[in-house]
Amino acid sequence: MANRLAQATSPYLLQHADNPVDWWPWETGAFEEARRRNVPVFLSVGYSACHWCHVMAHESFEDDDTAAYMNEHFVSVKVDREERPDVDAVYMEAVQAATGQGGWPMSVFMTPDGEPFYFGTYFPPGPRHGMPSFRQVLEGVHSAWTSRRDEVGEVAAKITRDLAGRELSIESAGVPTDETQALALLQLTRDIDPASGWFKGDTKFPPSMVVEFLLRHHASAGSVAALEMAEGLCGAMARSSLCDQVGGGFHRYVLTPSNGSLVPHFEKMLYDNALLCRVYAHLWRTTGSDEARRIALETADFMVRELRTAEGGFASALDADSEDADGKHVEGAYYVWTPEQLRDVLGEEDAAFAAAYFGVTEEGTFEEGASVLRLPGDAGPVDAARVAGVRARLLAARDERPHPGRDDKVVAAWNGLAIAALAETGAYFDRPDLVERATEAADLLVRVHLGEVARLTRTSKDGRAGDNAGVLEDYGDVAEGFLALAAVTGEGAWLEFAGFLLDIVLEQFTGEGGQLYDTAHDAEQLIRRPQDPTDSATPSGWTAAAGALLSYAAYTGSEAHRTAAEGALGVVKALGPRVPRFVGWGLAVAEALLDGPREVAVAGPVGGELHRTALLGRAPGAVVAAGEGPGAGAEFPLLVDRPLLGGEPTAYVCRHFVCDAPTTDAGELAAKLGG
């Protein structure tokens, strides 16, 4: 059997390379083979940190009998959703439309033309809880394919037609207004649980982009409610088991079981941590909160310590599972503690303190008497130095445990988010090492992901670019990261790289009436061209591109980029008042649009007092250019004809084609920027 996955850059595909299933990657050859053999295609989509993906793999894809049946009656295709978000998006839309729900692993049966006709997610090895077994599904699909082919073809054709008819049109929406933003805030107040600080619902994902909107809306409108909601959400996340209380960073989400304690799904994703790092840094910028400062820095340090690759980029994720004391792969084994384990590491006195401080109980809050660490707040007054010492000792002891697996592939979009977070966090808290790590990641993206092809590649691994083209979120998020790095470092090359990427957005991803597509005009044609403007775990490509286009226009005065940003933001006016939690980043970008955004030119040294003051300004989406000397204008158009006043570093603030009087006083500049 040919091992077609052995040369993949995806750790997820490599995990399946030795399965007895005769897997194909997503390529035309797979569909040609299905056509030649006259069999359906089985598409399995997942990702390396997905717990139930591993479960289905162990139960079914590693089973010789199941694999033999699959190899005889299907052509099986394995896709990493993080490498091919376009394939994932198209078929997930079909799964959700047909079943009312979705998730991973995603299981889709389709014709050799790629038209889907039967769907599901995880299937167990035996019938369970009303679900058929995977073998029953395989046999049922094979029977339908061989005995009711016309019916299968009709279903597949109808589903494909329905998907093709879902193209979004926002031509009449117009740009968001102050009313759009106020209505979005009102809807969010209805969704929040004021007692807990969380949004309502049993499953709680980190609402990073919504918090960004709330902070910007507070800055622009002076909304006390917006700030209170942002502080409540950030406080609830920071003190819960969503946050890794020992090592920093955040897990993917938490569930509320019947006992009311929050239990995390333990995988740790780069994108969550990048977004949350930036949010907590911005919360500190607004409030000066010590907790926000600590969380921002701990999250940044986690990313550098545990996700940074040898090439200078950032790995995608850490698994939820790791080996327990018995050598079994168990979800959360790396992170949970029993009172006995605390005593072994800390001794009786500090263990008692840690148990009270972190909510570790004798009966446990997780499974088999273990507890997930959190901050229940009933430990009484605490000594910060003692807490730091306990954390350090627990972290050192935990480091001796078997580590969760790491997905080492570098995803362009998520590295763009990390670059923005680390650059700003490093600048705010005088951590030049974090700015350096951001710069190294940006260098990797230029060197490997752009390389000589002058188009972004979605992923790389071990310094080798993958085969998949970048999608809209890659262009938008990488441009966002480069623009943040330009603001912090004063290096105009990053502005130039951002402009190069955004020109491709205008040429390859933009349609009529302001709409954007997730794939380029010249990308592989699927049964539907994916187009999703809603923010989920990350900013959608649509809103990410809108934000970067708007910032770039403010830096350069480009009318084409601003017009494209305004057109794209029509979706925020349409969706923001109704479903604000699904356009959080779009609402944040809209705040920048309504505020200008402000353009700050600092004729003076990078890292000087005026530059730092400009970076700490709270005006939504303000862009900052800093530099001195005759070459500064060549780096940043904003610095052209910006002389020093009286030989002193000078700041210029403009918006809507109107400029304030220049100032050499940092306090005056802070006041102009909401500081």
ChimeraX attribute file (.defattr): number of C-alpha atoms within 10 A of each C-alpha:
attribute: neighborCount
match mode: 1-to-1
recipient: residues
	/A:1	7
	/A:2	9
	/A:3	15
	/A:4	15
	/A:5	21
	/A:6	14
	/A:7	10
	/A:8	15
	/A:9	21
	/A:10	25
	/A:11	20
	/A:12	27
	/A:13	24
	/A:14	16
	/A:15	14
	/A:16	20
	/A:17	21
	/A:18	16
	/A:19	18
	/A:20	19
	/A:21	25
	/A:22	24
	/A:23	29
	/A:24	22
	/A:25	17
	/A:26	16
	/A:27	9
	/A:28	11
	/A:29	11
	/A:30	18
	/A:31	23
	/A:32	14
	/A:33	16
	/A:34	20
	/A:35	16
	/A:36	10
	/A:37	14
	/A:38	16
	/A:39	20
	/A:40	27
	/A:41	26
	/A:42	26
	/A:43	24
	/A:44	23
	/A:45	26
	/A:46	24
	/A:47	23
	/A:48	26
	/A:49	24
	/A:50	19
	/A:51	20
	/A:52	17
	/A:53	20
	/A:54	20
	/A:55	15
	/A:56	18
	/A:57	16
	/A:58	13
	/A:59	15
	/A:60	21
	/A:61	22
	/A:62	16
	/A:63	15
	/A:64	13
	/A:65	14
	/A:66	18
	/A:67	19
	/A:68	15
	/A:69	14
	/A:70	23
	/A:71	15
	/A:72	11
	/A:73	20
	/A:74	24
	/A:75	26
	/A:76	23
	/A:77	20
	/A:78	21
	/A:79	23
	/A:80	20
	/A:81	21
	/A:82	21
	/A:83	27
	/A:84	18
	/A:85	19
	/A:86	22
	/A:87	20
	/A:88	20
	/A:89	18
	/A:90	19
	/A:91	27
	/A:92	24
	/A:93	15
	/A:94	22
	/A:95	23
	/A:96	14
	/A:97	14
	/A:98	15
	/A:99	12
	/A:100	9
	/A:101	13
	/A:102	20
	/A:103	15
	/A:104	19
	/A:105	23
	/A:106	22
	/A:107	23
	/A:108	22
	/A:109	23
	/A:110	23
	/A:111	21
	/A:112	22
	/A:113	16
	/A:114	17
	/A:115	23
	/A:116	27
	/A:117	24
	/A:118	19
	/A:119	21
	/A:120	21
	/A:121	22
	/A:122	20
	/A:123	23
	/A:124	18
	/A:125	17
	/A:126	13
	/A:127	13
	/A:128	10
	/A:129	7
	/A:130	6
	/A:131	13
	/A:132	14
	/A:133	17
	/A:134	20
	/A:135	20
	/A:136	16
	/A:137	16
	/A:138	17
	/A:139	15
	/A:140	11
	/A:141	21
	/A:142	17
	/A:143	12
	/A:144	13
	/A:145	19
	/A:146	13
	/A:147	10
	/A:148	12
	/A:149	12
	/A:150	12
	/A:151	13
	/A:152	19
	/A:153	17
	/A:154	12
	/A:155	16
	/A:156	21
	/A:157	16
	/A:158	14
	/A:159	17
	/A:160	18
	/A:161	14
	/A:162	13
	/A:163	19
	/A:164	14
	/A:165	9
	/A:166	12
	/A:167	13
	/A:168	13
	/A:169	15
	/A:170	18
	/A:171	14
	/A:172	11
	/A:173	17
	/A:174	18
	/A:175	19
	/A:176	23
	/A:177	14
	/A:178	13
	/A:179	11
	/A:180	20
	/A:181	24
	/A:182	16
	/A:183	15
	/A:184	25
	/A:185	25
	/A:186	15
	/A:187	16
	/A:188	20
	/A:189	15
	/A:190	11
	/A:191	15
	/A:192	17
	/A:193	15
	/A:194	15
	/A:195	7
	/A:196	12
	/A:197	18
	/A:198	22
	/A:199	22
	/A:200	13
	/A:201	12
	/A:202	13
	/A:203	14
	/A:204	18
	/A:205	20
	/A:206	23
	/A:207	24
	/A:208	27
	/A:209	25
	/A:210	26
	/A:211	28
	/A:212	25
	/A:213	30
	/A:214	28
	/A:215	29
	/A:216	28
	/A:217	27
	/A:218	22
	/A:219	23
	/A:220	17
	/A:221	14
	/A:222	12
	/A:223	16
	/A:224	13
	/A:225	15
	/A:226	23
	/A:227	22
	/A:228	16
	/A:229	24
	/A:230	26
	/A:231	21
	/A:232	21
	/A:233	23
	/A:234	24
	/A:235	17
	/A:236	17
	/A:237	23
	/A:238	23
	/A:239	18
	/A:240	22
	/A:241	28
	/A:242	28
	/A:243	28
	/A:244	23
	/A:245	22
	/A:246	20
	/A:247	21
	/A:248	22
	/A:249	28
	/A:250	29
	/A:251	23
	/A:252	22
	/A:253	21
	/A:254	22
	/A:255	18
	/A:256	14
	/A:257	12
	/A:258	8
	/A:259	7
	/A:260	10
	/A:261	16
	/A:262	22
	/A:263	22
	/A:264	26
	/A:265	20
	/A:266	27
	/A:267	23
	/A:268	26
	/A:269	23
	/A:270	26
	/A:271	22
	/A:272	24
	/A:273	29
	/A:274	27
	/A:275	24
	/A:276	28
	/A:277	32
	/A:278	26
	/A:279	27
	/A:280	30
	/A:281	25
	/A:282	26
	/A:283	24
	/A:284	20
	/A:285	19
	/A:286	20
	/A:287	12
	/A:288	12
	/A:289	14
	/A:290	10
	/A:291	15
	/A:292	24
	/A:293	22
	/A:294	16
	/A:295	24
	/A:296	30
	/A:297	23
	/A:298	19
	/A:299	27
	/A:300	24
	/A:301	18
	/A:302	18
	/A:303	24
	/A:304	21
	/A:305	11
	/A:306	15
	/A:307	23
	/A:308	19
	/A:309	18
	/A:310	11
	/A:311	16
	/A:312	21
	/A:313	32
	/A:314	29
	/A:315	25
	/A:316	24
	/A:317	28
	/A:318	24
	/A:319	22
	/A:320	26
	/A:321	24
	/A:322	21
	/A:323	18
	/A:324	16
	/A:325	11
	/A:326	7
	/A:327	9
	/A:328	11
	/A:329	15
	/A:330	16
	/A:331	20
	/A:332	24
	/A:333	23
	/A:334	20
	/A:335	23
	/A:336	19
	/A:337	24
	/A:338	21
	/A:339	20
	/A:340	14
	/A:341	15
	/A:342	22
	/A:343	16
	/A:344	12
	/A:345	16
	/A:346	19
	/A:347	12
	/A:348	14
	/A:349	9
	/A:350	17
	/A:351	20
	/A:352	15
	/A:353	19
	/A:354	23
	/A:355	21
	/A:356	18
	/A:357	20
	/A:358	23
	/A:359	20
	/A:360	28
	/A:361	17
	/A:362	12
	/A:363	13
	/A:364	17
	/A:365	22
	/A:366	21
	/A:367	13
	/A:368	9
	/A:369	15
	/A:370	22
	/A:371	24
	/A:372	28
	/A:373	26
	/A:374	24
	/A:375	18
	/A:376	14
	/A:377	12
	/A:378	10
	/A:379	14
	/A:380	8
	/A:381	8
	/A:382	10
	/A:383	9
	/A:384	9
	/A:385	9
	/A:386	13
	/A:387	14
	/A:388	12
	/A:389	14
	/A:390	20
	/A:391	17
	/A:392	14
	/A:393	15
	/A:394	19
	/A:395	16
	/A:396	14
	/A:397	15
	/A:398	18
	/A:399	12
	/A:400	9
	/A:401	15
	/A:402	15
	/A:403	17
	/A:404	24
	/A:405	17
	/A:406	19
	/A:407	21
	/A:408	24
	/A:409	27
	/A:410	36
	/A:411	26
	/A:412	31
	/A:413	30
	/A:414	25
	/A:415	27
	/A:416	31
	/A:417	30
	/A:418	33
	/A:419	33
	/A:420	31
	/A:421	31
	/A:422	34
	/A:423	28
	/A:424	28
	/A:425	26
	/A:426	23
	/A:427	23
	/A:428	20
	/A:429	13
	/A:430	13
	/A:431	15
	/A:432	15
	/A:433	14
	/A:434	23
	/A:435	23
	/A:436	18
	/A:437	21
	/A:438	30
	/A:439	24
	/A:440	16
	/A:441	25
	/A:442	25
	/A:443	16
	/A:444	21
	/A:445	28
	/A:446	17
	/A:447	13
	/A:448	20
	/A:449	27
	/A:450	18
	/A:451	14
	/A:452	9
	/A:453	9
	/A:454	12
	/A:455	15
	/A:456	25
	/A:457	24
	/A:458	28
	/A:459	28
	/A:460	25
	/A:461	21
	/A:462	13
	/A:463	19
	/A:464	14
	/A:465	21
	/A:466	20
	/A:467	13
	/A:468	15
	/A:469	19
	/A:470	26
	/A:471	25
	/A:472	31
	/A:473	26
	/A:474	28
	/A:475	29
	/A:476	28
	/A:477	30
	/A:478	32
	/A:479	32
	/A:480	28
	/A:481	30
	/A:482	29
	/A:483	29
	/A:484	28
	/A:485	29
	/A:486	27
	/A:487	27
	/A:488	26
	/A:489	20
	/A:490	24
	/A:491	20
	/A:492	23
	/A:493	15
	/A:494	24
	/A:495	25
	/A:496	18
	/A:497	17
	/A:498	24
	/A:499	21
	/A:500	15
	/A:501	22
	/A:502	25
	/A:503	16
	/A:504	17
	/A:505	24
	/A:506	16
	/A:507	11
	/A:508	18
	/A:509	24
	/A:510	22
	/A:511	14
	/A:512	10
	/A:513	16
	/A:514	19
	/A:515	22
	/A:516	29
	/A:517	23
	/A:518	25
	/A:519	24
	/A:520	20
	/A:521	14
	/A:522	8
	/A:523	15
	/A:524	11
	/A:525	11
	/A:526	14
	/A:527	16
	/A:528	19
	/A:529	22
	/A:530	24
	/A:531	21
	/A:532	18
	/A:533	25
	/A:534	24
	/A:535	21
	/A:536	17
	/A:537	17
	/A:538	23
	/A:539	27
	/A:540	26
	/A:541	27
	/A:542	28
	/A:543	33
	/A:544	27
	/A:545	31
	/A:546	30
	/A:547	30
	/A:548	30
	/A:549	31
	/A:550	28
	/A:551	30
	/A:552	24
	/A:553	21
	/A:554	28
	/A:555	24
	/A:556	15
	/A:557	15
	/A:558	13
	/A:559	12
	/A:560	13
	/A:561	24
	/A:562	21
	/A:563	16
	/A:564	22
	/A:565	28
	/A:566	21
	/A:567	23
	/A:568	29
	/A:569	28
	/A:570	24
	/A:571	28
	/A:572	33
	/A:573	23
	/A:574	17
	/A:575	20
	/A:576	26
	/A:577	21
	/A:578	17
	/A:579	15
	/A:580	26
	/A:581	25
	/A:582	22
	/A:583	28
	/A:584	29
	/A:585	29
	/A:586	34
	/A:587	33
	/A:588	25
	/A:589	30
	/A:590	35
	/A:591	28
	/A:592	24
	/A:593	25
	/A:594	18
	/A:595	19
	/A:596	20
	/A:597	24
	/A:598	27
	/A:599	25
	/A:600	28
	/A:601	27
	/A:602	32
	/A:603	29
	/A:604	25
	/A:605	16
	/A:606	19
	/A:607	17
	/A:608	13
	/A:609	14
	/A:610	26
	/A:611	29
	/A:612	20
	/A:613	22
	/A:614	29
	/A:615	24
	/A:616	20
	/A:617	24
	/A:618	23
	/A:619	27
	/A:620	27
	/A:621	25
	/A:622	25
	/A:623	27
	/A:624	28
	/A:625	32
	/A:626	32
	/A:627	25
	/A:628	19
	/A:629	12
	/A:630	11
	/A:631	11
	/A:632	22
	/A:633	19
	/A:634	11
	/A:635	20
	/A:636	24
	/A:637	17
	/A:638	25
	/A:639	25
	/A:640	15
	/A:641	11
	/A:642	19
	/A:643	20
	/A:644	18
	/A:645	13
	/A:646	8
	/A:647	9
	/A:648	13
	/A:649	22
	/A:650	25
	/A:651	30
	/A:652	22
	/A:653	22
	/A:654	20
	/A:655	15
	/A:656	12
	/A:657	9
	/A:658	9
	/A:659	13
	/A:660	11
	/A:661	9
	/A:662	19
	/A:663	19
	/A:664	21
	/A:665	15
	/A:666	19
	/A:667	13
	/A:668	14
	/A:669	23
	/A:670	19
	/A:671	12
	/A:672	17
	/A:673	21
	/A:674	14
	/A:675	18
